[in-house]
Amino acid sequence: MSVFNRMLVAGLPLVPKVIVGRVASRYVAGESLDDAIRTVRELNKQGAMATMDVLGEEVSERGKATAAVEEYLRVFEGIDREKIDSNVSIKLTLLGLKIDEGFCRDNVGRIAETARRYGNFVRIDMEDHTTTDATLRIYHELQERHGNLGVVFQAYMRRTLSDVDGLPARGASVRLCKGIYVEPRRIAWKGYDTVRANYVQALEKLIVHGVYVGIATHDEYLACAAAALIDKHGLKRDQYEFQMLLGVDEELRRILIEAGHRLRVYVPYGRDWYPYSIRRLRENPEVARHVLRATLSGK
Ligand SMILES: Cc1cc2nc3c(=O)[nH]c(=O)nc-3n(C[C@H](O)[C@H](O)[C@H](O)COP(=O)(O)OP(=O)(O)OC[C@H]3O[C@@H](n4cnc5c(N)ncnc54)[C@H](O)[C@@H]3O)c2cc1C
């Protein structure tokens, strides 16, 4: 990232929330479940599946975690009622991981049990490295019990290739992404090409291990490498999927769907949109540039 872009990104927390909200609205479906359902319906019409995410993280009050669980139960009811094609993604720090691991596990258990009743599926997002071990513990325990959970591996983590070995021989589902948190170099690869190389290695290892992979990327290089691996290993259409974020590179989304791949879009919604939006803007200085312009022009 250039020095200018670094400065731009560093200045984001100073930008008024209302302006961040306006520019970041492309990444978030809205504040309510109805907003998210409308977005998913539109995506389904375009041939994409979805995963709905209730925004929020790092809660320190049990009441907030419990409210998030209740919201997820409403999400399953909404998906079923509206007959839309979506599963859900959850963040463990929204569900109380930083309060107490057992409390969090019980919350995830309630969500997974409800998902099972609706014939649905729960993806556990991966957050920063302080949560990785606990996330994998909860995933393994609840997947064994309910059988309808998946987890996320981050290609920038040095541990990722060996984490593949810890997966069960059958039935695992992993979303593979580069990773978005700022991690220390001792545990995470830092070079852009290094992370790409580790992504491709991890993807092939997951495929060979028989894992259902959600190939989560907007990096055309990786989409191309993934298509080659899908071909090399003779994967059928229902043995993997591509995944992309709402509001990012819709052209690549269309290209992958038209090429015959299944693709799922991550649809976040909720009132706690600010930290999520700031992370998305940090990732893309081009958009941060619009934020700066809007701030300076007062529009
Ligand atoms: C479905 C999905 C789920 C994810 N879940 C997690 C998770 O659980 N944990 C986690 O740590 N990370 C998660 N991520 C984020 C991921 O780790 C990366 O930070 C993110 O996807 C950017 O990496 P990339 O592979 O797209 O490559 P990049 O090289 O970052 O991006 C490739 C190109 O995509 C475009 N692009 C990327 N980001 C943006 C953006 N915000 N706005 C506009 N254009 C953009 C740009 O044109 C860029 O050149 C998820 C990503 C996806 C797609």
The ligand as an ORCA input file, in Angstrom:
! r2SCAN-3c Opt
* xyz 0 1
  C     -17.365    -14.452      1.869
  C     -16.189    -13.936      2.643
  C     -16.109    -14.202      3.990
  C     -15.001    -13.754      4.732
  N     -14.872    -14.141      6.047
  C     -13.755    -13.803      6.721
  C     -13.509    -14.300      8.023
  O     -14.294    -15.066      8.600
  N     -12.361    -13.928      8.643
  C     -11.439    -13.104      8.039
  O     -10.407    -12.827      8.649
  N     -11.662    -12.613      6.811
  C     -12.788    -12.945      6.131
  N     -12.973    -12.465      4.867
  C     -12.110    -11.383      4.339
  C     -10.897    -11.940      3.653
  O     -10.041    -12.505      4.604
  C     -10.139    -10.827      2.901
  O      -9.750     -9.838      3.774
  C     -10.927    -10.207      1.762
  O     -11.708    -11.146      1.095
  C      -9.970     -9.551      0.758
  O      -9.136    -10.532      0.207
  P      -9.221    -11.015     -1.328
  O      -8.941    -12.468     -1.378
  O     -10.485    -10.579     -1.909
  O      -7.976    -10.332     -2.012
  P      -7.528     -8.781     -2.118
  O      -6.213     -8.842     -2.787
  O      -7.624     -8.089     -0.816
  O      -8.591     -8.163     -3.077
  C      -8.661     -8.485     -4.456
  C      -9.423     -7.392     -5.173
  O     -10.765     -7.386     -4.681
  C     -11.234     -6.057     -4.543
  N     -11.575     -5.807     -3.138
  C     -11.154     -6.483     -2.056
  N     -11.713     -5.977     -0.936
  C     -12.490     -4.944     -1.339
  C     -13.336     -4.030     -0.674
  N     -13.495     -4.053      0.647
  N     -13.995     -3.098     -1.411
  C     -13.890     -3.083     -2.761
  N     -13.085     -3.927     -3.447
  C     -12.398     -4.837     -2.752
  C     -10.139     -5.151     -4.994
  O     -10.357     -4.822     -6.343
  C      -8.900     -5.988     -4.869
  O      -7.939     -5.601     -5.786
  C     -14.024    -12.948      4.108
  C     -14.113    -12.680      2.744
  C     -15.157    -13.176      1.997
  C     -15.190    -12.928      0.531
*
